[in-house]
């Protein structure tokens, strides 16, 4: 599934600037969904966004999407279709979270 980023100015921010923003994604069926960008990361040269759905009941479940461009050069977020790629990205994000928690504990 491919998502187009939508914001009030109809322009897309580069991924590193999206962190902590609330964004609206439009899926292939034209449905809009709001997400909070909780993290961005780079794995093996590709960029990914870690999103938390605003309207979902399960607040512990995140969505990880790959940052890319469509055939017209528009910035998009898309599902990670390769299971191995998804596992690498999920593992990298989990490692980042664990490192941040360890740093916070050390600061106490």
N, C-alpha and C positions, 0 to 999 in steps of 0.2 A: 504494500500500500504506500502511496506517495502522498505527502501532506504539503500544502502550500502554506507558508507563513503569512499571516495577515496582521497588520497593526493599524493604528488610527491614521498613520501617514501613508499607508500603502507602500511602504518600503521595508526591506528586510535588513536587520542589523547583522553585522558579522557575528559568528557564533560566540567568540569570547565575550562580547558585550551583552549577550542575552542573559547571563547568569542572574538569578533572582528576579527576572522579569516574568510577568504573566503574558503569555502569548496565546493567540488563537490560531489553531490549525484547522484547515479545511481539507477534509479527506476526499477521496475520489468520488464519493456519492454526494458531495456538496455540503456535508454536515460539518458545522463548526463546533470545536471542542476547545475549552480553555485549559491551559497547563501552566504550572510554575516551572521555570527552568531552574533546577536545583544544582546542576553541575554541567560543565562541558569538559571533554577530555579528548586527547589525541592518542590514537593507538595505531602503530604501524603506518603513520603518514595520513591517516584519515581522521576526520573530526566527528565527534558524536555529542549528542545532547541527552542529558538525563532529565526526564520530565516527570512531574507529579501531577496527575489529573486533579483538577479542582473539584469536579463534581462526583468523583468516585467515592464509594463508601469505604473501600479498603485503602486507607491512607498509607499503608506500608508498601504498597505495590507501585513501582516506578515503571516508566516506559523509557526505553533507550532507542533512539533513532539516529540514523546516520545522516550527516550533513552532506548535501550535494547540490548539483544543478541539473535542471531539466534540459530538454533539447533546445529550449529558447534562451538558456543562460540564466533563468530565474532560480534563486536560491530555494531549496526545498529540504524537507526532512523526510526520510523514507525508512521503511522497515528494514531491518537487517535480515535478509533472507537466508544467509548461510549460517547454519547452526554453530560451526566452529568459530566463525567471526564473532557471532553474538556472545559465545562463551568467553572469548578473549577479552571483549569489551566489558562484559559483566564482571569478569575477574579483575580487570584493571581498575574498574570503578570501586569494587569491594576493597581492594588493596588501598586505594586512596582514602576511603572512608575509615578503614582500620588505622592507617597512619595518622590521620587527623585526630582520631579518638585517643591514640597513644600520646600524641603531642599535648592534647588538652589535659590528660591525666598527669603528665610530667610537669605541667605548669601549675598544678594544684599544690 
